[in-house]
Amino acid sequence: IFTLETLSGIKEIKLNIMDKKVESVTVDMGTPKLNCKSQIATENGEMINEIIDIEGKRYYSTFISIGNPHLVIFVNDIKNVNLQEIGPKLENSSLFPEKVNVEFVELLEDKSLRMRVWERGSGETMACGTGACASLAAAVINNYSNAENIVRMDGGDLLIKWNQDNGHIYMTGEAVKVFEGEMDL
């Protein structure tokens, strides 16, 4: 276990080792926040399964902050979401003074969650760790999922667990070697 300083605070990281090889990594992502008046311009600073109307289309939306703002929207068929069109409109909505990351989530037959993400300032990306955590938290709050589930993204799967005892959410992903090198210190 070691710690890493990030823009959203210090994260505790656990390496899951088998046969002297890191197989997966678990990160304590902290506590999801539902009330965050600095990141959402609603009267009470919350949004749980509430309608956002964008050009006549209604999106039932849940706002979660995982150190950064996320808007989670559950859909029946994620393939039919035109993320390139709707993502920027939701990201830049006046409801979100700091802009917002947008996750569309489909509940799959195996009970896992399929997520696509529009990241503020970046556009559609293949994966988002905080977005996966926000999606699981929103699924639990809206009674769509247990507190532990797999979130499937184009960039890979993550196991997300929301510990109801301490309120923290944990993200576990496969460790994959992408390069090897040396550095002079």
SEZA-744850 format. One record per residue: residue in three letters; x, y, z of N, C-alpha, C, O, CB in turn. Coordinates in steps of 0.05 Angstrom, whole numbers, padded with zeros to 5 digits, always signed. Atoms other than C-alpha are relative to their C-alpha. Glycine has a CB too. Example, Ala and Ser with C-alpha at 12.3 -4.5 7.8 and 13.67 -1.06 7.14 Angstrom:
<nutors>
ALA+00018-00024+00000+00246-00090+00156+00018+00024+00000+00039+00024+00013-00020+00001+00025;SER-00016-00024-00001+00273-00021+00143-00015+00022+00014-00005+00044+00018+00009+00009-00029;
</nutors>
This chain:
<nutors>
ILE+00017-00024+00000+00000+00000+00000+00018+00025+00000+00037+00026+00015-00019+00000+00025;PHE-00014-00026+00000+00025+00070-00017-00020+00022-00007-00043+00016-00014+00023+00000-00021;THR+00017-00022+00005-00004+00139-00026+00011+00016-00024+00034+00016-00030-00003+00019+00025;LEU-00007-00016+00024-00005+00185-00087-00016+00026+00002-00040+00025+00007-00006-00016-00026;GLU+00014-00026-00001-00021+00259-00088-00011+00006-00028+00003+00005-00048+00019+00022+00009;THR+00014-00007+00025-00072+00277-00142-00013+00028+00002-00012+00039+00024-00021-00022-00008;LEU+00014-00026-00001-00110+00341-00161-00024-00001+00019-00032+00020+00029-00008+00008-00028;SER+00024+00002-00017-00169+00314-00121+00008-00011+00028-00009-00022+00042-00021-00018-00013;GLY-00009+00009-00027-00127+00296-00059+00018-00024-00001+00025-00034-00022-00024-00006+00017;ILE-00018+00023-00003-00084+00240-00033-00016-00026-00002-00036-00029+00012+00016+00002+00027;LYS+00014+00025+00004-00105+00171-00056+00017-00023+00011+00042-00023+00008-00006-00005-00030;GLU-00014+00024-00010-00087+00105-00021-00003-00022-00022-00025-00027-00032-00012-00009+00027;ILE-00001+00019+00022-00066+00052-00071+00011-00026+00010+00031-00027+00024+00017+00010-00024;LYS-00009+00027-00008-00060-00023-00060+00006-00016-00025-00010-00018-00043-00023-00014+00018;LEU-00008+00018+00022-00022-00068-00107-00008-00028+00008+00000-00038+00029+00030+00002-00006;ASN+00008+00027-00004-00053-00137-00112+00019-00018-00015+00019-00020-00039-00030-00005-00009;ILE-00022+00014+00012+00006-00183-00123-00004-00031+00002-00013-00041+00022+00026+00007+00015;MET+00001+00029+00001+00007-00256-00144+00024-00010-00015+00031-00001-00037-00027-00010-00014;ASP-00024+00011+00012+00070-00296-00159+00020+00022-00007+00032+00022-00029-00006-00016-00025;LYS-00019-00022+00003+00113-00233-00151-00007+00019-00023+00011+00033-00033+00028-00011-00003;LYS+00008-00017+00023+00073-00197-00205-00026+00015+00009-00044+00003+00021-00005-00017-00025;VAL+00024-00016-00006+00023-00140-00196-00022-00009-00020-00019-00004-00044+00006+00031-00002;GLU+00022+00009+00016-00043-00169-00222-00021+00021-00004-00033+00025-00025-00013-00025+00012;SER+00020-00022+00001-00089-00111-00205+00007+00021+00021+00024+00017+00038-00029-00012+00005;VAL-00005-00022-00018-00090-00045-00169-00027+00010+00010-00046+00013-00005+00016+00023-00014;THR+00025-00010-00012-00143-00020-00120+00006+00028+00011+00026+00032+00025-00010-00019+00023;VAL-00003-00028-00009-00151+00055-00107-00024+00008+00017-00047+00004+00009+00003+00019-00024;ASP+00021-00011-00016-00190+00086-00050-00006+00028-00011+00010+00046-00009+00009+00002+00031;MET+00007-00025+00013-00227+00141-00087-00014+00020+00018-00022+00042+00009-00018-00007-00023;GLY+00012-00019-00019-00256+00173-00025-00030-00004+00001-00041-00025-00006+00006+00029-00008;THR+00029+00001-00004-00329+00188-00010-00015+00015-00021-00010+00039-00025-00007+00011+00028;PRO+00017-00014+00019-00379+00204-00065-00017+00021+00014-00028+00016+00036-00017-00019-00016;LYS+00016-00022-00011-00415+00270-00052-00024+00005-00017-00022+00009-00042+00017+00026+00004;LEU+00025-00006+00014-00487+00282-00071-00006+00030+00001-00019+00040-00017-00023-00016+00011;ASN+00006-00028-00004-00490+00353-00045+00026+00016-00004+00045+00014+00011-00012+00006+00028;CYS-00024-00015+00007-00440+00400-00077-00008+00026-00013-00007+00028-00038+00019-00017-00018;LYS+00011-00025+00011-00467+00471-00085+00020+00015-00018+00011+00030-00035-00008+00018+00022;SER-00019-00014+00017-00402+00495-00117+00001-00012-00028+00011+00001-00047+00028+00000+00013;GLN-00002+00013+00026-00409+00445-00174-00027-00004-00014-00028-00011-00038+00012-00027+00004;ILE+00026+00003+00013-00484+00444-00187-00019+00023+00010-00021+00027+00034-00013-00028+00006;ALA+00016-00024-00006-00531+00504-00190-00030-00007+00003-00047+00003-00012+00004+00021-00022;THR+00028+00005-00007-00595+00474-00161-00004+00013+00027+00015+00020+00041-00006-00031+00001;GLU+00007-00013-00025-00631+00503-00101+00013-00013+00024+00023+00001+00042-00030+00001+00003;ASN-00011+00014-00023-00607+00449-00054+00028-00012-00005+00039-00025+00012-00018-00022+00009;GLY-00026+00010+00007-00541+00432-00089+00001-00030-00006+00021-00043-00004+00019+00006+00023;GLU+00002+00029+00006-00566+00362-00108-00016-00005-00025-00031+00013-00034-00012-00015+00024;MET+00017+00009+00022-00596+00324-00166+00000-00030+00001+00020-00043-00006+00009+00011-00027;ILE+00003+00029+00000-00621+00253-00158-00024-00008-00017-00047-00003-00010-00003-00011+00030;ASN+00020+00009+00018-00659+00223-00216-00020+00022-00008-00044+00018-00007-00015-00024+00011;GLU+00016-00023+00007-00684+00292-00237+00003+00005-00030+00023-00003-00042+00007+00025+00016;ILE+00000-00005+00029-00701+00315-00308+00017+00024-00007+00014+00046+00006-00028+00003-00010;ILE-00013-00022+00013-00654+00358-00348-00011+00000-00029-00010-00021-00042+00032-00002+00001;ASP+00012-00002+00027-00687+00383-00412+00021+00014-00018+00028+00037-00012-00027+00016+00001;ILE-00019-00012+00019-00639+00396-00470-00014-00002-00028-00017-00023-00039+00027-00015-00001;GLU+00013-00003+00027-00674+00420-00534-00023-00020-00003-00026-00033-00023+00021-00005-00022;GLY+00024+00017+00002-00738+00382-00518+00004-00029+00007-00015-00044+00008-00011+00002-00026;LYS-00005+00027-00009-00704+00317-00497+00004+00000+00030+00018+00017+00041+00025-00012-00015;ARG-00002+00001-00029-00711+00296-00425+00019-00022+00009+00018-00045-00001-00028-00006+00012;TYR-00020+00019-00010-00654+00262-00388-00003-00001+00030+00001+00019+00044+00029+00009-00008;TYR+00001+00004-00029-00665+00233-00318+00029-00003+00009+00043-00022+00002-00017-00026+00007;SER-00028-00003-00007-00600+00252-00285+00006+00000+00030-00010+00009+00046+00010+00026-00012;THR-00009+00000-00028-00562+00241-00220+00028+00012+00000+00046+00004-00015+00000-00029+00012;PHE-00025-00013-00003-00505+00286-00199+00016-00012+00023+00006-00015+00045-00004+00030+00004;ILE-00018+00011-00020-00446+00256-00161+00027+00014-00003+00037+00018-00026+00003-00031-00002;SER-00027-00011+00001-00379+00289-00143+00019-00021+00012+00015-00031+00034+00003+00027+00015;ILE-00021+00018-00010-00318+00243-00137+00025+00017-00001+00046+00009-00012+00002-00027-00019;GLY-00022-00019+00001-00272+00303-00127-00003+00017-00025+00008+00039-00026+00027-00015-00001;ASN+00007-00015+00024-00296+00325-00196-00029-00006-00007-00039-00027+00001+00019-00007-00024;PRO+00029+00002+00004-00368+00334-00221-00007-00020-00022+00005-00021-00044-00012+00027-00007;HIS+00010+00020+00019-00406+00277-00257-00030+00001-00001-00044+00003+00020+00010-00028+00008;LEU+00028+00003+00005-00475+00273-00287-00005-00027-00012+00004-00033-00034-00011+00023-00018;VAL+00005+00028+00008-00500+00201-00293-00028-00002-00010-00047+00005+00003+00006-00020+00023;ILE+00026+00003+00013-00557+00185-00340-00003-00030-00008+00014-00040-00023-00003+00019-00025;PHE+00005+00028+00007-00586+00114-00346-00017-00001-00025-00037+00013-00028-00014-00015+00024;VAL+00014+00003+00026-00609+00092-00415-00005-00030-00005+00008-00047+00006+00016+00012-00023;ASN+00006+00028+00007-00639+00029-00445+00019-00012-00021+00024-00036-00021-00029-00002-00010;ASP-00018+00009+00021-00592+00025-00504+00022+00020-00005+00018+00040-00018-00015-00006-00027;ILE-00023-00019+00000-00524+00059-00498+00010+00004-00029+00022+00025-00035+00023-00010+00017;LYS-00010-00003+00028-00508+00047-00573-00016+00022-00014-00005+00033-00033-00004-00027-00015;ASN+00016-00020+00013-00564+00095-00591+00005+00029+00011-00009+00047+00002-00029-00007+00002;VAL-00006-00027-00011-00535+00154-00551+00020+00014-00018+00042+00004-00024+00011-00002+00029;ASN-00018-00016+00017-00505+00207-00596+00016+00018+00018+00010+00041+00023-00017+00017-00021;LEU-00017-00014-00020-00451+00227-00547+00013+00025-00011+00016+00045+00004+00021-00019+00011;GLN-00013-00023+00013-00418+00275-00596-00019+00024-00001-00010+00047+00000+00010-00007-00028;GLU+00019-00021+00002-00482+00315-00600-00009+00009+00028-00009+00033+00034-00025-00009-00015;ILE+00012-00007-00026-00510+00313-00529+00022+00006+00022+00017+00022+00040-00018-00022+00010;GLY-00021-00004-00020-00444+00310-00490+00007+00029+00005+00007+00038+00028+00024-00015-00008;PRO-00007-00028-00004-00423+00382-00502-00022+00018+00012-00017+00036+00027+00010+00012-00026;LYS+00023-00016-00010-00493+00409-00488-00003-00004+00030-00008+00015+00045-00025-00008-00014;LEU+00002+00005-00029-00496+00375-00420+00025+00011+00015+00022+00023+00036-00003-00030+00005;GLU-00024-00010-00012-00423+00391-00404-00001+00030+00006+00007+00039+00027+00025-00006-00018;ASN+00000-00029-00002-00435+00465-00415-00026+00012+00010-00030+00036+00008+00007+00012-00027;SER+00025-00010-00010-00504+00470-00384+00005+00020+00023+00024+00017+00039-00017-00023+00011;SER-00002-00021-00021-00513+00531-00338-00004-00012+00028+00002+00001+00048-00020+00022-00005;LEU+00003+00013-00026-00530+00481-00283+00027-00007+00013+00029-00012+00037-00016-00026-00003;PHE-00026+00009-00010-00456+00465-00277+00021+00022-00004+00033+00024-00025+00009-00026-00014;PRO-00018-00023+00002-00412+00526-00262+00029-00008-00007+00043+00008-00019+00000+00015+00026;GLU-00027+00009+00006-00348+00484-00268+00000-00020-00024+00019-00034-00029+00013-00014+00024;LYS+00006+00020+00021-00376+00444-00327-00003-00027+00014+00000-00029+00038+00023-00001-00022;VAL+00005+00026-00012-00390+00370-00317+00008-00023-00019+00006-00020-00044-00030-00003+00007;ASN-00005+00024+00015-00368+00301-00340-00027-00014-00002-00043-00014+00017+00022-00019+00014;VAL+00027+00012+00004-00427+00262-00369+00004-00030-00006+00019-00038-00024-00015+00014-00024;GLU+00000+00028+00004-00436+00187-00363-00028-00010-00008-00047-00004+00006+00010-00015+00025;PHE+00024+00014+00007-00489+00148-00400+00005-00029+00007+00025-00041+00001-00007+00003-00031;VAL-00004+00027-00011-00500+00080-00368-00024-00018-00007-00047-00010-00004+00004+00001+00031;GLU+00020+00020+00005-00538+00018-00390+00004-00023+00019+00026-00032+00024+00002-00010-00030;LEU-00001+00024-00017-00555-00039-00343-00002-00024-00018-00021-00029-00032-00024+00000+00021;LEU-00002+00023+00017-00534-00102-00378-00014-00025+00012-00020-00025+00036+00029-00007-00007;GLU+00014+00024-00009-00568-00171-00374+00015-00014+00023+00002-00025+00041-00003-00019-00022;ASP-00016+00013-00022-00511-00197-00329+00001+00017+00025+00016+00010+00044+00028-00007-00010;LYS+00002-00019-00023-00527-00139-00281+00024+00019+00002+00024+00037+00019-00002-00015+00026;SER-00022-00019+00000-00461-00104-00297-00009+00026-00013-00031+00028-00024+00025-00011-00015;LEU+00007-00026+00010-00460-00031-00319+00018+00006-00025+00042+00002-00023+00004+00022+00021;ARG-00015-00008+00024-00439-00009-00390-00001+00031+00000-00022+00043+00000-00013-00012-00026;MET-00002-00029-00001-00414+00063-00390+00014+00012-00024+00034+00001-00033+00014+00008+00026;ARG-00014-00018+00019-00396+00115-00442+00002+00027+00013-00016+00036+00027-00015+00001-00028;VAL-00005-00026-00015-00366+00181-00420+00008+00022-00019+00022+00018-00039+00022-00004+00020;TRP-00008-00025+00012-00361+00252-00445+00014+00015+00022+00002+00024+00041-00024+00016-00012;GLU-00015-00014-00021-00305+00285-00404+00002+00029-00007+00008+00037-00029+00028-00013+00003;ARG-00001-00029+00004-00307+00360-00394+00028+00008-00010+00048+00001+00001-00007+00015+00026;GLY-00025-00010+00012-00254+00393-00437+00014-00020-00018+00034-00012-00030+00018+00008+00022;SER-00014+00020+00016-00235+00328-00472-00017-00013-00021-00007-00022-00042+00011-00021+00018;GLY+00018+00014+00018-00296+00300-00506-00004-00029+00008+00001-00037+00031+00010+00002-00029;GLU+00004+00028-00006-00312+00226-00511+00027-00014+00004+00045-00011-00012-00016-00014-00023;THR-00025+00015-00005-00258+00182-00480-00008-00029+00004-00031-00036+00007+00014+00011+00026;MET+00005+00029-00002-00250+00107-00475-00006-00010+00028-00018-00031+00031+00024-00015-00011;ALA+00005+00008-00028-00253+00104-00399+00004+00024+00018+00016+00044+00011+00019-00023+00008;CYS-00003-00021-00021-00257+00146-00336-00004-00013+00027-00026-00022+00033-00021+00024-00005;GLY+00001+00013-00026-00242+00120-00267-00020+00013+00019-00036+00000+00032+00027-00001+00013;THR+00019-00014-00018-00280+00174-00228-00028-00003-00012-00048-00004+00004+00008+00030+00003;GLY+00026+00004+00013-00337+00166-00279-00012-00027+00006-00036-00030+00011+00002+00004-00029;ALA+00010+00027-00008-00341+00092-00265-00009-00001+00029-00029-00013+00035+00023-00021-00005;CYS+00008-00001-00028-00344+00106-00191-00026+00015+00003-00044+00007+00018+00022+00014+00017;ALA+00025-00015-00001-00398+00159-00201-00023-00016-00011-00045-00015+00000+00003+00026-00016;SER+00021+00016+00012-00437+00111-00245-00010-00021+00020-00034-00026+00022+00010-00013-00025;LEU+00008+00020-00020-00437+00057-00192-00015+00013+00023-00036+00002+00032+00025-00015+00011;ALA+00014-00014-00022-00456+00106-00137-00028+00008-00008-00047+00005+00007+00016+00025+00009;ALA+00027-00008+00009-00514+00133-00179-00018-00025-00003-00042-00024+00002+00002+00015-00027;ALA+00016+00025+00003-00536+00061-00195-00010-00010+00028-00032-00019+00030+00017-00022-00014;VAL+00008+00009-00027-00537+00044-00120-00022+00019+00010-00042+00010+00021+00024+00000+00019;ILE+00019-00020-00010-00574+00109-00102-00027-00003-00013-00048+00000+00000+00011+00028-00004;ASN+00025+00003+00015-00626+00096-00156-00011-00029+00000-00029-00035-00015+00003+00009-00028;ASN+00009+00028-00003-00634+00022-00136+00003-00016-00025-00014-00034-00030-00028-00001+00010;TYR-00004+00016+00024-00606-00005-00201+00022-00021+00004+00026-00039-00013+00008+00018-00023;SER-00024+00017-00004-00545-00041-00171+00005-00005+00029-00003+00011+00046+00024+00012-00014;ASN-00011+00004-00027-00514-00071-00110+00024+00018+00002+00032+00032-00017+00009-00030+00004;ALA-00022-00018-00005-00456-00034-00079+00027-00009-00011+00047+00004-00007+00003+00004+00030;GLU-00024+00010+00013-00405-00076-00117-00008-00010-00028-00026-00026-00030+00014-00023+00017;ASN+00008+00007+00027-00407-00083-00192+00023+00005-00020+00042+00020-00013-00025+00014-00009;ILE-00020-00005+00021-00366-00085-00256-00012+00023-00018-00035+00022-00026+00005-00025-00017;VAL+00007-00021+00019-00367-00022-00299+00016-00005-00025+00041-00005-00025+00005+00029+00012;ARG-00013+00007+00026-00352-00038-00372+00001+00025-00018-00018+00039-00022-00016-00022-00015;MET-00005-00024+00017-00321+00016-00416+00016-00009-00025+00027-00031-00025+00015+00022+00015;ASP-00015+00007+00024-00289+00016-00485+00029-00005+00007+00042-00022-00006-00002+00022-00021;GLY-00028+00003-00008-00221+00022-00450+00005-00023+00019+00028-00028+00026+00009+00025+00012;GLY-00004+00022-00019-00233-00038-00404-00020+00001+00022-00036+00019+00025+00028+00000+00011;ASP+00019+00003-00022-00271-00061-00343+00013+00008+00026+00037+00004+00030-00010-00029+00001;LEU-00009-00005-00027-00265-00037-00272-00020-00012+00020-00044-00012+00014+00003+00031+00005;LEU+00017+00009-00022-00292-00068-00208-00002+00023+00019+00018+00032+00029+00012-00027+00013;ILE+00004-00022-00018-00323-00014-00166-00016-00010+00024-00036-00024+00021-00016+00023-00014;LYS+00013+00008-00025-00343-00025-00093-00004+00025+00017+00015+00039+00023+00016-00022+00015;TRP+00006-00022-00018-00378+00026-00049-00004-00012+00027-00024-00025+00032-00026+00016-00009;ASN+00000+00011-00027-00363+00007+00023-00020+00016+00016-00016+00039+00023+00028+00000+00013;GLN+00022-00014-00015-00427+00025+00061+00008+00005+00029-00005+00022+00042-00025-00016-00001;ASP-00009-00005-00028-00390+00021+00128+00015+00026+00003+00010+00042+00021+00017-00024+00010;ASN-00016-00025-00003-00339+00076+00116-00007+00021-00021+00004+00043-00020+00029-00007-00002;GLY+00008-00019+00020-00372+00110+00056+00019+00003-00023+00012+00017-00042-00004+00026+00013;HIS-00019-00003+00022-00311+00103+00012-00007-00018-00024-00019-00039-00021+00028-00006+00010;ILE+00004+00016+00024-00313+00078-00059+00028-00008-00010+00046+00007-00011-00015+00017-00022;TYR-00025+00012+00008-00258+00032-00085-00002-00009-00029-00021-00020-00038+00007-00024+00019;MET-00001+00006+00029-00237+00022-00157+00023-00020-00003+00046-00015+00005+00005+00026-00017;THR-00021+00020+00006-00199-00041-00179+00001-00005-00030-00019-00010-00043-00006-00026+00016;GLY-00004+00006+00028-00170-00051-00247+00025-00017-00005+00043-00018+00012+00003+00026-00016;GLU-00022+00018+00008-00124-00100-00282+00026+00016-00004+00025+00038-00016-00007-00016-00025;ALA-00026-00013+00005-00050-00082-00282+00012-00012-00026+00014-00037-00028+00020-00004+00024;VAL-00011+00009+00026-00019-00086-00352+00026+00014-00005+00027+00039-00002-00020+00005-00023;LYS-00026-00012+00006+00054-00074-00369-00002+00013-00028-00008+00000-00048+00023-00022+00001;VAL+00001-00014+00025+00057-00021-00423+00027+00009-00010+00031+00014-00034-00018+00024+00002;PHE-00027-00006+00009+00131-00005-00424+00020-00007+00023+00012-00012+00046+00003+00029-00008;GLU-00021+00005-00019+00197-00017-00389+00022+00020-00006+00028+00025-00029+00011-00030-00001;GLY-00021-00019+00005+00253+00033-00379+00017+00004+00024+00013-00008+00045-00012+00026-00009;GLU-00018-00008-00022+00308+00062-00336+00000+00030+00002-00003+00044-00017+00028-00011-00004;MET+00000-00029-00005+00313+00130-00304+00024+00006+00019+00028-00008+00039-00027+00010+00012;ASP-00022-00009-00018+00374+00165-00274-00013+00018+00021-00028+00036+00015+00022+00015-00016;LEU+00010-00016-00022+00358+00194-00206+00022+00018+00012+00017+00033+00031-00012-00017+00022;
</nutors>
